[in-house]
């Protein structure tokens, strides 16, 4: 026969910090925004290395079979 156990006391949760999203914020976060999406643009001097450390870039490489895979290149 199974023994009866007492459940541990759970602390009460405060709902004071809970916020509901507006409909516009929900559309924006789900990707259904009305306006154009903000796409980051590269800097004009992105290829110029200002530090002594090399910069790593990701490029897509296509092999002889037509498969594309990402690869890193160092400047």
C-alpha positions as YAML, in Angstrom:
chain: A
units: angstrom
residues:
- id: 1
  name: UNK
  ca: [0.00, 0.00, 0.00]
- id: 2
  name: UNK
  ca: [1.33, 3.46, -0.89]
- id: 3
  name: UNK
  ca: [2.25, 5.79, 1.92]
- id: 4
  name: UNK
  ca: [0.69, 9.17, 2.17]
- id: 5
  name: UNK
  ca: [3.15, 12.07, 1.93]
- id: 6
  name: UNK
  ca: [2.66, 15.71, 2.74]
- id: 7
  name: UNK
  ca: [3.42, 18.16, -0.01]
- id: 8
  name: UNK
  ca: [5.99, 20.85, 0.69]
- id: 9
  name: UNK
  ca: [4.73, 24.35, 1.22]
- id: 10
  name: UNK
  ca: [5.07, 26.38, -1.99]
- id: 11
  name: UNK
  ca: [5.91, 30.08, -1.67]
- id: 12
  name: UNK
  ca: [3.25, 32.39, -3.03]
- id: 13
  name: UNK
  ca: [4.07, 34.08, -6.29]
- id: 14
  name: UNK
  ca: [3.68, 37.79, -6.66]
- id: 15
  name: UNK
  ca: [1.84, 38.88, -9.79]
- id: 16
  name: UNK
  ca: [2.86, 42.51, -9.39]
- id: 17
  name: UNK
  ca: [5.64, 42.18, -12.01]
- id: 18
  name: UNK
  ca: [3.55, 40.37, -14.61]
- id: 19
  name: UNK
  ca: [2.85, 42.47, -17.69]
- id: 20
  name: UNK
  ca: [0.59, 41.77, -20.62]
- id: 21
  name: UNK
  ca: [1.73, 42.62, -24.12]
- id: 22
  name: UNK
  ca: [-0.16, 44.99, -26.33]
- id: 23
  name: UNK
  ca: [-1.46, 43.68, -29.64]
- id: 24
  name: UNK
  ca: [1.13, 45.74, -31.56]
- id: 25
  name: UNK
  ca: [3.99, 44.36, -29.46]
- id: 26
  name: UNK
  ca: [2.72, 40.81, -29.92]
- id: 27
  name: UNK
  ca: [2.57, 41.27, -33.72]
- id: 28
  name: UNK
  ca: [6.05, 42.78, -33.77]
- id: 29
  name: UNK
  ca: [7.55, 39.95, -31.70]
- id: 30
  name: UNK
  ca: [5.85, 37.28, -33.77]
- id: 31
  name: UNK
  ca: [7.23, 38.70, -37.02]
- id: 32
  name: UNK
  ca: [3.91, 40.03, -38.30]
- id: 33
  name: UNK
  ca: [4.78, 43.72, -37.92]
- id: 34
  name: UNK
  ca: [3.28, 46.21, -40.35]
- id: 35
  name: UNK
  ca: [6.47, 48.17, -41.02]
- id: 36
  name: UNK
  ca: [9.70, 46.94, -42.58]
- id: 37
  name: UNK
  ca: [11.99, 44.89, -40.41]
- id: 38
  name: UNK
  ca: [15.20, 46.53, -39.22]
- id: 39
  name: UNK
  ca: [18.13, 44.88, -40.96]
- id: 40
  name: UNK
  ca: [21.59, 45.76, -39.68]
- id: 41
  name: UNK
  ca: [23.85, 47.27, -42.32]
- id: 42
  name: UNK
  ca: [27.62, 46.72, -42.44]
- id: 43
  name: UNK
  ca: [29.85, 49.64, -41.56]
- id: 44
  name: UNK
  ca: [31.50, 51.45, -44.44]
- id: 45
  name: UNK
  ca: [34.94, 50.55, -43.13]
- id: 46
  name: UNK
  ca: [34.06, 46.97, -42.18]
- id: 47
  name: UNK
  ca: [36.88, 45.50, -44.27]
- id: 48
  name: UNK
  ca: [39.51, 47.75, -42.76]
- id: 49
  name: UNK
  ca: [41.09, 46.14, -39.72]
- id: 50
  name: UNK
  ca: [41.70, 48.68, -36.98]
- id: 51
  name: UNK
  ca: [42.99, 46.19, -34.43]
- id: 52
  name: UNK
  ca: [45.83, 43.71, -34.73]
- id: 53
  name: UNK
  ca: [43.46, 40.77, -34.32]
- id: 54
  name: UNK
  ca: [42.10, 39.00, -37.42]
- id: 55
  name: UNK
  ca: [38.40, 39.25, -38.25]
- id: 56
  name: UNK
  ca: [36.39, 36.09, -38.90]
- id: 57
  name: UNK
  ca: [33.69, 36.12, -41.60]
- id: 58
  name: UNK
  ca: [31.11, 33.44, -42.38]
- id: 59
  name: UNK
  ca: [30.62, 32.56, -46.04]
- id: 60
  name: UNK
  ca: [28.47, 29.95, -47.77]
- id: 61
  name: UNK
  ca: [30.50, 27.44, -49.78]
- id: 62
  name: UNK
  ca: [28.90, 25.20, -52.42]
- id: 63
  name: UNK
  ca: [30.61, 21.90, -53.15]
- id: 64
  name: UNK
  ca: [30.61, 19.90, -56.41]
- id: 65
  name: UNK
  ca: [27.37, 18.10, -55.46]
- id: 66
  name: UNK
  ca: [25.50, 21.39, -55.05]
- id: 67
  name: UNK
  ca: [25.33, 21.25, -51.25]
- id: 68
  name: UNK
  ca: [25.86, 24.55, -49.47]
- id: 69
  name: UNK
  ca: [27.55, 24.78, -46.09]
- id: 70
  name: UNK
  ca: [28.81, 27.64, -43.94]
- id: 71
  name: UNK
  ca: [32.54, 28.13, -43.60]
- id: 72
  name: UNK
  ca: [34.69, 30.64, -41.74]
- id: 73
  name: UNK
  ca: [37.27, 32.82, -43.41]
- id: 74
  name: UNK
  ca: [39.86, 34.97, -41.70]
- id: 75
  name: UNK
  ca: [40.83, 38.42, -42.91]
...
